[in-house]
Amino acid sequence: MLVLVAPGQGSQAPGFLQPWLELPGVADRLGEWSEIAGVDLVHYGTEADADAIRDTAVAQPLLVAGALLSAAALFGDDAVPEPAECLDAIAGHSVGELPAAAISGVISEHEAMALVARRASAMAKAAAVTETGMSAVLGGDPADVEAKLAGLGLVAANNNGGGQLVAAGTVEQLAALAEDKPEGARVMPLKVAGAFHTTYMAPAVAEMEEAAAGLTPADPRVPFVSNADGAVVGEGAEVVRRLVAQVSSPVRWDLCVDTFSELGVTGLVELLPGGTLASLARRNLPGVARVAIKRPDQLESARTLIAEHAHKSPEPAE
């Protein structure tokens, strides 16, 4: 039983697309997507520094492009079945839901890039109204952590499971949290430029609704596990509705992980730039085999995992 996951904002790193340009067709595809997104993906994915790719308007298109590129390389290999033939579930963390929706067949790759461009622009504008941010809170008693956040006026924008919450609010509130941590907890600032998945992002929802209005989504060919509540969503229109709403709603990755467990998932592949979700799975899904794709030379490990854990097989050739 196999799940494919796509990471969210904060997982980007300088130069992470560089080795992928060696693969045939990647430069052309990135050029095409750059036109759609209005962002030079090659420059930002290979030459720009950490501060430049922290910008929401840059980071989100980069992450969607990275996930889609690695999926194309993975499933474009003749030895690997199509996603609908080998995956039991697919999910993305925050902006990672956009490439997940494309890979599952709800929207096209071009539509995913156009949507992320609008999403990133709208969220960047919303973030510019008030100086806000996010910090991971690791460990501590959950009740104490929640009480501390509430007392400081912070919101748990992400619940990643395994004792990891992400607090969101103003920079002053986050500074106060760093100075007065919950007992037994660590606080780590994240490489994001706003309090995403909170009411600070409410102005971005209307723009996302407008951007999504012209879509004609198909029903997912791979069960789509939603950030909103961990539910498996089978209707394309509902997937798109949730993509719009999640801009200002908490990410419940903990509930997604619960769903993976209930489905009996035994293998997990994280798309480029992998690492974050596979690390969470190590703690929250013990015994599940994991591959996090960061470089092209890791594709073979992902293909091996797919061969070992996919319960579906392609139809035999005639």
Secondary structure, 3 states (H helix, E strand, C coil): CEEEEECCCCCCCCCCCHHHHHCCCHHHHHHHHHHHHCCCHHHHHHCCCHHHHHCHHHHHHHHHHHHHHHHHHHHCCCCCCCHHHHCCEEEECHHHHHHHHHHCCCCCHHHHHHHHHHHHHHHHHHHHHCCEEEEEEEECCHHHHHHHHHHHCCEEEEEEECCEEEEEEEHHHHHHHHHCCCCCEEEEECCCCCCCCCHHHHHHHHHHHHHHCCCCCCCCCCCEECCCCCCEECCHHHHHHHHHHHHHCCEEHHHHHHHHHHHCCCEEEECCCCCHHHHHHHHHCCCCEEEECCCHHHHHHHHHHHHHHCCCCCCCCC
